Amino acid sequence: MNTNPLPIASPNLNGLCECFIETIKLECLNKFIVLGKMHLDFLTVEFSSYYNTKK
């Protein structure tokens, strides 16, 4: 496993993170109207727990 840190301001180098962010955008956030930071936090936590148990 590579333990070298990624360079600052280069999110396209972390493919797993980018894939998960894209999945949250397409499968969760495009289907809801986010009403604030607390609501966004709730949606992402709920989707993450669902995604990690159903995948």
C-alpha distance matrix in Angstrom:
0.0 3.8 6.3 9.3 11.8 13.6 17.1 19.9 21.9 19.6 18.9 18.8 15.3 13.8 14.9 14.2 16.2 18.8 19.3 19.9 22.3 24.1 24.5 26.0 28.3 29.6 29.8 30.8 32.1 34.2 36.2 37.1 39.1 37.2 39.9 38.0 34.9 35.4 35.8 32.7 30.7 32.3 31.6 27.9 27.5 29.5 27.8 24.3 25.5 27.2 24.3 21.9 24.6 26.1 23.2
3.8 0.0 3.8 5.7 8.6 10.3 13.7 16.7 18.9 16.6 16.5 16.6 12.9 12.0 13.8 13.9 15.4 17.7 18.9 19.8 21.6 23.5 24.5 25.8 27.8 29.3 30.0 30.9 31.7 33.8 36.0 36.9 38.6 36.6 39.1 37.1 34.0 34.9 35.4 32.2 30.3 32.3 31.6 27.9 27.8 30.1 28.4 24.9 26.6 28.4 25.4 23.4 26.4 27.9 25.0
6.3 3.8 0.0 3.8 6.3 9.2 12.4 15.1 17.8 16.3 16.3 17.2 13.8 12.7 15.3 15.1 15.7 18.4 20.0 20.4 21.8 24.2 25.3 26.1 28.0 30.0 30.6 31.1 31.6 34.0 36.3 36.7 38.2 35.9 38.1 35.8 32.5 33.3 34.3 31.1 29.1 31.3 31.0 27.2 26.9 29.6 28.2 24.7 26.4 28.6 25.9 23.8 26.9 28.7 26.2
9.3 5.7 3.8 0.0 3.8 6.5 9.2 12.2 15.1 13.7 14.5 15.5 12.1 12.0 15.0 15.7 15.9 18.0 20.2 20.9 21.8 24.1 25.7 26.5 28.0 30.1 31.2 31.6 31.7 33.9 36.5 37.0 38.1 35.8 38.0 35.6 32.4 33.6 34.7 31.3 29.6 32.1 31.7 27.9 28.1 31.0 29.4 26.1 28.2 30.4 27.6 25.8 29.2 30.8 28.2
11.8 8.6 6.3 3.8 0.0 3.8 6.5 8.9 11.9 11.0 11.7 13.5 10.6 10.4 13.9 14.6 14.0 16.0 18.7 19.1 19.4 21.9 23.8 24.2 25.5 27.9 29.1 29.2 29.0 31.3 34.0 34.2 35.1 32.6 34.8 32.2 29.0 30.4 31.6 28.2 26.5 29.3 29.0 25.3 25.7 28.7 27.3 24.2 26.5 28.8 26.1 24.7 28.2 29.9 27.5
13.6 10.3 9.2 6.5 3.8 0.0 3.8 6.5 8.7 7.3 8.4 10.0 7.3 7.9 11.6 13.0 12.2 13.4 16.4 17.3 17.2 19.4 21.7 22.2 23.1 25.5 27.1 27.3 26.9 28.9 31.8 32.2 33.0 30.8 33.0 30.7 27.7 29.5 30.3 26.8 25.6 28.5 27.8 24.2 25.1 28.0 26.3 23.4 26.2 28.1 25.3 24.4 28.1 29.4 26.7
17.1 13.7 12.4 9.2 6.5 3.8 0.0 3.8 6.5 6.0 8.6 10.4 8.6 10.3 13.9 15.8 14.5 15.1 18.5 19.5 18.8 20.7 23.5 23.8 24.1 26.7 28.7 28.8 27.9 29.8 32.9 33.1 33.6 31.3 33.4 31.0 28.1 30.3 31.3 27.7 26.8 30.0 29.3 25.8 27.1 30.1 28.4 25.9 28.8 30.7 28.0 27.4 31.1 32.3 29.8
19.9 16.7 15.1 12.2 8.9 6.5 3.8 0.0 3.8 5.7 8.1 10.9 10.3 11.5 15.0 16.7 14.6 15.0 18.7 19.3 17.9 20.1 23.0 22.8 22.8 25.7 27.8 27.5 26.2 28.1 31.3 31.2 31.3 28.8 30.7 28.1 25.3 27.6 28.8 25.4 24.6 28.0 27.5 24.2 25.6 28.9 27.3 25.0 28.1 30.2 27.7 27.4 31.2 32.4 30.2
21.9 18.9 17.8 15.1 11.9 8.7 6.5 3.8 0.0 3.8 6.1 8.8 9.6 11.1 14.1 16.1 13.8 13.3 17.0 17.9 15.9 17.7 20.9 20.8 20.3 23.1 25.5 25.3 23.7 25.3 28.7 28.7 28.6 26.4 28.5 26.1 23.6 26.3 27.2 23.6 23.4 26.7 25.9 22.8 24.8 27.8 26.0 24.2 27.5 29.2 26.7 26.9 30.7 31.6 29.3
19.6 16.6 16.3 13.7 11.0 7.3 6.0 5.7 3.8 0.0 3.8 5.5 6.0 8.1 10.9 13.5 11.8 11.0 14.6 16.1 14.6 16.0 19.2 19.7 19.3 21.7 24.2 24.5 23.3 24.7 28.1 28.6 29.0 27.1 29.5 27.5 25.1 27.6 28.1 24.3 24.1 27.2 26.0 22.8 24.7 27.5 25.3 23.3 26.7 28.1 25.2 25.4 29.2 29.8 27.2
18.9 16.5 16.3 14.5 11.7 8.4 8.6 8.1 6.1 3.8 0.0 3.8 5.4 5.8 8.3 10.3 8.2 7.3 11.0 12.3 10.8 12.4 15.5 15.9 15.8 18.2 20.5 20.8 19.9 21.4 24.6 25.2 25.9 24.1 26.7 24.9 22.5 24.8 25.0 21.2 21.0 23.9 22.5 19.2 21.3 23.8 21.5 19.7 23.1 24.4 21.5 21.8 25.6 26.1 23.7
18.8 16.6 17.2 15.5 13.5 10.0 10.4 10.9 8.8 5.5 3.8 0.0 3.8 5.5 6.6 9.7 8.9 6.9 10.0 12.3 11.4 11.8 15.0 16.3 16.0 17.7 20.2 21.2 20.6 21.5 24.8 25.9 27.0 25.6 28.6 27.2 25.1 27.3 27.1 23.3 23.4 26.0 24.1 20.9 23.1 25.2 22.5 20.8 24.2 25.0 21.8 22.3 26.0 26.0 23.2
15.3 12.9 13.8 12.1 10.6 7.3 8.6 10.3 9.6 6.0 5.4 3.8 0.0 3.8 6.0 9.1 9.1 8.5 11.2 13.4 13.4 14.3 16.9 18.4 18.7 20.4 22.4 23.5 23.2 24.5 27.6 28.7 29.9 28.4 31.2 29.6 27.2 29.2 29.2 25.4 25.0 27.5 25.9 22.5 24.1 26.4 23.8 21.6 24.7 25.8 22.5 22.4 26.0 26.4 23.3
13.8 12.0 12.7 12.0 10.4 7.9 10.3 11.5 11.1 8.1 5.8 5.5 3.8 0.0 3.8 5.7 5.6 6.3 8.7 10.3 10.9 12.4 14.5 15.8 16.7 18.5 20.1 21.0 21.1 22.7 25.5 26.5 27.9 26.3 29.2 27.6 25.1 26.7 26.6 22.9 22.2 24.5 23.0 19.4 20.8 23.1 20.6 18.1 21.1 22.3 19.0 18.7 22.4 22.9 20.0
14.9 13.8 15.3 15.0 13.9 11.6 13.9 15.0 14.1 10.9 8.3 6.6 6.0 3.8 0.0 3.8 5.5 5.0 6.0 8.6 9.9 10.4 12.2 14.3 15.3 16.3 17.8 19.3 19.9 21.1 23.8 25.3 27.1 25.9 29.1 28.0 25.8 27.2 26.7 23.0 22.6 24.5 22.5 19.1 20.6 22.3 19.4 17.2 20.2 20.7 17.2 17.2 20.7 20.7 17.6
14.2 13.9 15.1 15.7 14.6 13.0 15.8 16.7 16.1 13.5 10.3 9.7 9.1 5.7 3.8 0.0 3.8 5.5 5.1 6.3 8.7 9.9 10.6 12.5 14.4 15.5 16.2 17.5 18.5 20.2 22.4 23.8 25.9 24.6 27.8 26.7 24.3 25.3 24.7 21.2 20.4 22.0 20.1 16.6 17.7 19.3 16.5 14.0 16.7 17.4 13.9 13.6 17.1 17.4 14.3
16.2 15.4 15.7 15.9 14.0 12.2 14.5 14.6 13.8 11.8 8.2 8.9 9.1 5.6 5.5 3.8 0.0 3.8 5.4 5.2 6.2 8.6 9.9 10.7 12.4 14.3 15.3 15.8 16.3 18.4 20.8 21.6 23.3 21.7 24.7 23.3 20.9 22.1 21.7 18.1 17.3 19.3 17.6 14.0 15.4 17.5 14.9 12.5 15.7 16.8 13.7 13.7 17.5 18.1 15.6
18.8 17.7 18.4 18.0 16.0 13.4 15.1 15.0 13.3 11.0 7.3 6.9 8.5 6.3 5.0 5.5 3.8 0.0 3.8 5.5 5.1 6.1 8.6 9.9 10.6 12.3 14.0 15.0 15.1 16.5 19.3 20.6 22.2 21.0 24.2 23.1 21.1 22.8 22.0 18.3 18.3 20.3 18.1 14.9 17.1 18.8 15.8 14.2 17.7 18.2 15.0 15.8 19.4 19.4 16.8
19.3 18.9 20.0 20.2 18.7 16.4 18.5 18.7 17.0 14.6 11.0 10.0 11.2 8.7 6.0 5.1 5.4 3.8 0.0 3.8 5.5 5.2 6.2 8.7 9.9 10.6 11.8 13.6 14.5 15.6 18.0 19.8 22.0 21.2 24.6 24.1 22.4 23.6 22.3 18.8 18.9 20.2 17.6 14.6 16.7 17.7 14.3 13.0 16.2 16.0 12.5 13.6 17.0 16.4 13.6
19.9 19.8 20.4 20.9 19.1 17.3 19.5 19.3 17.9 16.1 12.3 12.3 13.4 10.3 8.6 6.3 5.2 5.5 3.8 0.0 3.8 5.4 5.0 6.2 8.6 9.9 10.3 11.2 12.4 14.3 16.3 17.6 19.8 18.8 22.1 21.4 19.5 20.3 19.1 15.8 15.5 16.6 14.3 11.1 12.9 14.0 10.8 9.2 12.6 12.8 9.5 10.7 14.2 14.1 11.9
22.3 21.6 21.8 21.8 19.4 17.2 18.8 17.9 15.9 14.6 10.8 11.4 13.4 10.9 9.9 8.7 6.2 5.1 5.5 3.8 0.0 3.8 5.4 5.1 6.2 8.7 10.0 10.2 10.3 12.2 14.8 15.7 17.4 16.2 19.4 18.6 16.9 18.3 17.2 13.5 13.8 15.5 13.1 10.1 12.7 14.3 11.3 10.4 14.1 14.5 11.9 13.5 17.0 16.9 15.1
24.1 23.5 24.2 24.1 21.9 19.4 20.7 20.1 17.7 16.0 12.4 11.8 14.3 12.4 10.4 9.9 8.6 6.1 5.2 5.4 3.8 0.0 3.8 5.5 5.1 6.1 8.4 9.8 10.0 10.7 13.5 15.3 17.2 16.8 20.4 20.2 19.0 20.6 18.9 15.4 16.4 17.7 14.7 12.4 15.3 16.1 12.7 12.6 16.1 15.6 12.8 15.1 18.1 17.3 15.3
24.5 24.5 25.3 25.7 23.8 21.7 23.5 23.0 20.9 19.2 15.5 15.0 16.9 14.5 12.2 10.6 9.9 8.6 6.2 5.0 5.4 3.8 0.0 3.8 5.4 5.2 5.7 7.6 9.2 10.2 12.1 14.1 16.7 16.5 20.2 20.3 19.3 20.1 18.1 15.0 15.8 16.3 13.1 11.0 13.5 13.6 9.9 10.1 13.3 12.3 9.4 12.1 14.8 13.6 11.9
26.0 25.8 26.1 26.5 24.2 22.2 23.8 22.8 20.8 19.7 15.9 16.3 18.4 15.8 14.3 12.5 10.7 9.9 8.7 6.2 5.1 5.5 3.8 0.0 3.8 5.6 5.5 5.2 6.3 8.5 10.2 11.3 13.8 13.1 16.6 16.7 15.6 16.3 14.3 11.2 12.1 12.7 9.5 7.4 10.5 10.8 7.5 8.2 11.7 11.1 9.2 12.0 14.7 14.2 13.3
28.3 27.8 28.0 28.0 25.5 23.1 24.1 22.8 20.3 19.3 15.8 16.0 18.7 16.7 15.3 14.4 12.4 10.6 9.9 8.6 6.2 5.1 5.4 3.8 0.0 3.8 5.9 5.8 5.0 6.0 8.9 10.3 12.2 12.0 15.7 16.0 15.5 16.9 14.7 11.5 13.4 14.4 11.1 9.8 13.3 13.6 10.6 11.9 15.3 14.6 12.8 15.8 18.4 17.5 16.5
29.6 29.3 30.0 30.1 27.9 25.5 26.7 25.7 23.1 21.7 18.2 17.7 20.4 18.5 16.3 15.5 14.3 12.3 10.6 9.9 8.7 6.1 5.2 5.6 3.8 0.0 3.8 5.9 6.5 5.7 8.0 10.6 13.2 14.0 17.8 18.7 18.7 19.8 17.2 14.4 16.4 16.7 13.0 12.2 15.5 15.0 11.6 13.3 16.3 14.7 12.8 16.2 18.3 16.6 15.6
29.8 30.0 30.6 31.2 29.1 27.1 28.7 27.8 25.5 24.2 20.5 20.2 22.4 20.1 17.8 16.2 15.3 14.0 11.8 10.3 10.0 8.4 5.7 5.5 5.9 3.8 0.0 3.8 6.5 6.6 7.1 9.8 13.1 13.9 17.5 18.7 18.6 19.0 16.1 13.9 15.4 14.9 11.2 10.8 13.5 12.3 8.8 11.1 13.6 11.5 10.1 13.7 15.3 13.5 13.1
30.8 30.9 31.1 31.6 29.2 27.3 28.8 27.5 25.3 24.5 20.8 21.2 23.5 21.0 19.3 17.5 15.8 15.0 13.6 11.2 10.2 9.8 7.6 5.2 5.8 5.9 3.8 0.0 3.8 5.7 5.6 6.9 10.1 10.5 14.0 15.1 15.1 15.3 12.4 10.3 12.0 11.4 7.6 7.9 10.9 9.7 6.9 9.8 12.3 10.8 10.4 13.9 15.5 14.4 14.7
32.1 31.7 31.6 31.7 29.0 26.9 27.9 26.2 23.7 23.3 19.9 20.6 23.2 21.1 19.9 18.5 16.3 15.1 14.5 12.4 10.3 10.0 9.2 6.3 5.0 6.5 6.5 3.8 0.0 3.8 5.3 5.4 7.5 7.6 11.4 12.5 12.7 13.8 10.9 8.5 11.1 11.4 7.9 8.4 11.9 11.6 9.5 12.0 14.9 14.0 13.6 16.8 18.8 18.0 18.1
34.2 33.8 34.0 33.9 31.3 28.9 29.8 28.1 25.3 24.7 21.4 21.5 24.5 22.7 21.1 20.2 18.4 16.5 15.6 14.3 12.2 10.7 10.2 8.5 6.0 5.7 6.6 5.7 3.8 0.0 3.8 5.8 7.8 9.4 13.1 14.8 15.8 17.0 13.9 11.9 14.8 14.9 11.4 12.1 15.6 14.9 12.5 15.1 17.9 16.5 15.8 19.3 21.1 19.7 19.6
36.2 36.0 36.3 36.5 34.0 31.8 32.9 31.3 28.7 28.1 24.6 24.8 27.6 25.5 23.8 22.4 20.8 19.3 18.0 16.3 14.8 13.5 12.1 10.2 8.9 8.0 7.1 5.6 5.3 3.8 0.0 3.8 7.1 9.4 12.8 15.1 16.4 16.9 13.4 12.3 15.1 14.2 10.7 12.4 15.4 13.8 11.9 15.2 17.3 15.4 15.5 19.1 20.3 18.7 19.3
37.1 36.9 36.7 37.0 34.2 32.2 33.1 31.2 28.7 28.6 25.2 25.9 28.7 26.5 25.3 23.8 21.6 20.6 19.8 17.6 15.7 15.3 14.1 11.3 10.3 10.6 9.8 6.9 5.4 5.8 3.8 0.0 3.8 6.0 9.1 11.6 13.3 13.7 10.0 9.5 12.7 11.8 8.8 11.2 14.1 12.9 11.9 15.2 17.2 15.9 16.6 19.9 21.1 20.2 21.1
39.1 38.6 38.2 38.1 35.1 33.0 33.6 31.3 28.6 29.0 25.9 27.0 29.9 27.9 27.1 25.9 23.3 22.2 22.0 19.8 17.4 17.2 16.7 13.8 12.2 13.2 13.1 10.1 7.5 7.8 7.1 3.8 0.0 3.8 6.2 9.3 11.7 12.6 9.3 9.2 12.9 12.5 10.4 12.9 15.8 15.1 14.6 17.7 19.8 19.0 19.7 22.9 24.3 23.7 24.5
37.2 36.6 35.9 35.8 32.6 30.8 31.3 28.8 26.4 27.1 24.1 25.6 28.4 26.3 25.9 24.6 21.7 21.0 21.2 18.8 16.2 16.8 16.5 13.1 12.0 14.0 13.9 10.5 7.6 9.4 9.4 6.0 3.8 0.0 3.8 5.8 7.9 9.1 6.2 5.9 9.6 9.9 8.5 10.7 13.5 13.7 13.6 16.2 18.4 18.4 19.1 21.9 23.6 23.5 24.3
39.9 39.1 38.1 38.0 34.8 33.0 33.4 30.7 28.5 29.5 26.7 28.6 31.2 29.2 29.1 27.8 24.7 24.2 24.6 22.1 19.4 20.4 20.2 16.6 15.7 17.8 17.5 14.0 11.4 13.1 12.8 9.1 6.2 3.8 0.0 3.8 7.2 8.0 5.9 7.4 10.5 10.7 10.5 13.0 15.2 15.5 16.3 18.7 20.5 20.8 22.0 24.5 26.0 26.3 27.4
38.0 37.1 35.8 35.6 32.2 30.7 31.0 28.1 26.1 27.5 24.9 27.2 29.6 27.6 28.0 26.7 23.3 23.1 24.1 21.4 18.6 20.2 20.3 16.7 16.0 18.7 18.7 15.1 12.5 14.8 15.1 11.6 9.3 5.8 3.8 0.0 3.8 5.6 5.3 6.2 8.6 10.0 10.6 12.3 14.3 15.5 16.4 18.2 20.1 21.1 22.1 24.1 26.0 26.7 27.7
34.9 34.0 32.5 32.4 29.0 27.7 28.1 25.3 23.6 25.1 22.5 25.1 27.2 25.1 25.8 24.3 20.9 21.1 22.4 19.5 16.9 19.0 19.3 15.6 15.5 18.7 18.6 15.1 12.7 15.8 16.4 13.3 11.7 7.9 7.2 3.8 0.0 3.8 5.4 5.0 6.1 8.5 9.8 10.5 12.1 14.1 15.2 16.2 18.3 19.8 20.6 22.2 24.4 25.5 26.2
35.4 34.9 33.3 33.6 30.4 29.5 30.3 27.6 26.3 27.6 24.8 27.3 29.2 26.7 27.2 25.3 22.1 22.8 23.6 20.3 18.3 20.6 20.1 16.3 16.9 19.8 19.0 15.3 13.8 17.0 16.9 13.7 12.6 9.1 8.0 5.6 3.8 0.0 3.8 5.4 5.1 6.1 8.6 10.0 10.6 12.2 14.2 15.3 16.6 18.3 19.7 21.1 22.8 24.2 25.4
35.8 35.4 34.3 34.7 31.6 30.3 31.3 28.8 27.2 28.1 25.0 27.1 29.2 26.6 26.7 24.7 21.7 22.0 22.3 19.1 17.2 18.9 18.1 14.3 14.7 17.2 16.1 12.4 10.9 13.9 13.4 10.0 9.3 6.2 5.9 5.3 5.4 3.8 0.0 3.8 5.4 5.0 6.2 8.6 9.9 10.5 12.1 14.1 15.5 16.4 17.9 19.9 21.4 22.2 23.6
32.7 32.2 31.1 31.3 28.2 26.8 27.7 25.4 23.6 24.3 21.2 23.3 25.4 22.9 23.0 21.2 18.1 18.3 18.8 15.8 13.5 15.4 15.0 11.2 11.5 14.4 13.9 10.3 8.5 11.9 12.3 9.5 9.2 5.9 7.4 6.2 5.0 5.4 3.8 0.0 3.8 5.4 5.1 6.2 8.5 9.9 10.5 12.0 14.3 15.3 16.0 18.0 20.1 20.8 21.6
30.7 30.3 29.1 29.6 26.5 25.6 26.8 24.6 23.4 24.1 21.0 23.4 25.0 22.2 22.6 20.4 17.3 18.3 18.9 15.5 13.8 16.4 15.8 12.1 13.4 16.4 15.4 12.0 11.1 14.8 15.1 12.7 12.9 9.6 10.5 8.6 6.1 5.1 5.4 3.8 0.0 3.8 5.5 5.3 6.1 8.5 9.9 10.5 12.3 14.2 15.1 16.4 18.4 19.9 20.8
32.3 32.3 31.3 32.1 29.3 28.5 30.0 28.0 26.7 27.2 23.9 26.0 27.5 24.5 24.5 22.0 19.3 20.3 20.2 16.6 15.5 17.7 16.3 12.7 14.4 16.7 14.9 11.4 11.4 14.9 14.2 11.8 12.5 9.9 10.7 10.0 8.5 6.1 5.0 5.4 3.8 0.0 3.8 5.6 5.3 6.1 8.5 9.9 10.8 12.2 14.0 15.5 16.8 18.2 19.7
31.6 31.6 31.0 31.7 29.0 27.8 29.3 27.5 25.9 26.0 22.5 24.1 25.9 23.0 22.5 20.1 17.6 18.1 17.6 14.3 13.1 14.7 13.1 9.5 11.1 13.0 11.2 7.6 7.9 11.4 10.7 8.8 10.4 8.5 10.5 10.6 9.8 8.6 6.2 5.1 5.5 3.8 0.0 3.8 5.5 5.2 6.0 8.4 10.0 10.5 11.8 14.1 15.5 16.2 17.4
27.9 27.9 27.2 27.9 25.3 24.2 25.8 24.2 22.8 22.8 19.2 20.9 22.5 19.4 19.1 16.6 14.0 14.9 14.6 11.1 10.1 12.4 11.0 7.4 9.8 12.2 10.8 7.9 8.4 12.1 12.4 11.2 12.9 10.7 13.0 12.3 10.5 10.0 8.6 6.2 5.3 5.6 3.8 0.0 3.8 5.5 5.1 5.9 8.5 9.8 10.1 11.9 14.1 15.1 15.7
27.5 27.8 26.9 28.1 25.7 25.1 27.1 25.6 24.8 24.7 21.3 23.1 24.1 20.8 20.6 17.7 15.4 17.1 16.7 12.9 12.7 15.3 13.5 10.5 13.3 15.5 13.5 10.9 11.9 15.6 15.4 14.1 15.8 13.5 15.2 14.3 12.1 10.6 9.9 8.5 6.1 5.3 5.5 3.8 0.0 3.8 5.5 5.1 6.2 8.6 9.8 10.6 12.4 14.2 15.4
29.5 30.1 29.6 31.0 28.7 28.0 30.1 28.9 27.8 27.5 23.8 25.2 26.4 23.1 22.3 19.3 17.5 18.8 17.7 14.0 14.3 16.1 13.6 10.8 13.6 15.0 12.3 9.7 11.6 14.9 13.8 12.9 15.1 13.7 15.5 15.5 14.1 12.2 10.5 9.9 8.5 6.1 5.2 5.5 3.8 0.0 3.8 5.5 5.3 6.2 8.5 10.0 10.9 12.2 14.0
27.8 28.4 28.2 29.4 27.3 26.3 28.4 27.3 26.0 25.3 21.5 22.5 23.8 20.6 19.4 16.5 14.9 15.8 14.3 10.8 11.3 12.7 9.9 7.5 10.6 11.6 8.8 6.9 9.5 12.5 11.9 11.9 14.6 13.6 16.3 16.4 15.2 14.2 12.1 10.5 9.9 8.5 6.0 5.1 5.5 3.8 0.0 3.8 5.5 5.0 5.9 8.4 9.9 10.3 11.4
24.3 24.9 24.7 26.1 24.2 23.4 25.9 25.0 24.2 23.3 19.7 20.8 21.6 18.1 17.2 14.0 12.5 14.2 13.0 9.2 10.4 12.6 10.1 8.2 11.9 13.3 11.1 9.8 12.0 15.1 15.2 15.2 17.7 16.2 18.7 18.2 16.2 15.3 14.1 12.0 10.5 9.9 8.4 5.9 5.1 5.5 3.8 0.0 3.8 5.4 5.0 6.0 8.6 10.0 10.5
25.5 26.6 26.4 28.2 26.5 26.2 28.8 28.1 27.5 26.7 23.1 24.2 24.7 21.1 20.2 16.7 15.7 17.7 16.2 12.6 14.1 16.1 13.3 11.7 15.3 16.3 13.6 12.3 14.9 17.9 17.3 17.2 19.8 18.4 20.5 20.1 18.3 16.6 15.5 14.3 12.3 10.8 10.0 8.5 6.2 5.3 5.5 3.8 0.0 3.8 5.5 5.3 6.3 8.6 10.2
27.2 28.4 28.6 30.4 28.8 28.1 30.7 30.2 29.2 28.1 24.4 25.0 25.8 22.3 20.7 17.4 16.8 18.2 16.0 12.8 14.5 15.6 12.3 11.1 14.6 14.7 11.5 10.8 14.0 16.5 15.4 15.9 19.0 18.4 20.8 21.1 19.8 18.3 16.4 15.3 14.2 12.2 10.5 9.8 8.6 6.2 5.0 5.4 3.8 0.0 3.8 5.5 5.4 6.0 8.2
24.3 25.4 25.9 27.6 26.1 25.3 28.0 27.7 26.7 25.2 21.5 21.8 22.5 19.0 17.2 13.9 13.7 15.0 12.5 9.5 11.9 12.8 9.4 9.2 12.8 12.8 10.1 10.4 13.6 15.8 15.5 16.6 19.7 19.1 22.0 22.1 20.6 19.7 17.9 16.0 15.1 14.0 11.8 10.1 9.8 8.5 5.9 5.0 5.5 3.8 0.0 3.8 5.6 5.4 5.7
21.9 23.4 23.8 25.8 24.7 24.4 27.4 27.4 26.9 25.4 21.8 22.3 22.4 18.7 17.2 13.6 13.7 15.8 13.6 10.7 13.5 15.1 12.1 12.0 15.8 16.2 13.7 13.9 16.8 19.3 19.1 19.9 22.9 21.9 24.5 24.1 22.2 21.1 19.9 18.0 16.4 15.5 14.1 11.9 10.6 10.0 8.4 6.0 5.3 5.5 3.8 0.0 3.8 5.9 5.9
24.6 26.4 26.9 29.2 28.2 28.1 31.1 31.2 30.7 29.2 25.6 26.0 26.0 22.4 20.7 17.1 17.5 19.4 17.0 14.2 17.0 18.1 14.8 14.7 18.4 18.3 15.3 15.5 18.8 21.1 20.3 21.1 24.3 23.6 26.0 26.0 24.4 22.8 21.4 20.1 18.4 16.8 15.5 14.1 12.4 10.9 9.9 8.6 6.3 5.4 5.6 3.8 0.0 3.8 5.9
26.1 27.9 28.7 30.8 29.9 29.4 32.3 32.4 31.6 29.8 26.1 26.0 26.4 22.9 20.7 17.4 18.1 19.4 16.4 14.1 16.9 17.3 13.6 14.2 17.5 16.6 13.5 14.4 18.0 19.7 18.7 20.2 23.7 23.5 26.3 26.7 25.5 24.2 22.2 20.8 19.9 18.2 16.2 15.1 14.2 12.2 10.3 10.0 8.6 6.0 5.4 5.9 3.8 0.0 3.8
23.2 25.0 26.2 28.2 27.5 26.7 29.8 30.2 29.3 27.2 23.7 23.2 23.3 20.0 17.6 14.3 15.6 16.8 13.6 11.9 15.1 15.3 11.9 13.3 16.5 15.6 13.1 14.7 18.1 19.6 19.3 21.1 24.5 24.3 27.4 27.7 26.2 25.4 23.6 21.6 20.8 19.7 17.4 15.7 15.4 14.0 11.4 10.5 10.2 8.2 5.7 5.9 5.9 3.8 0.0
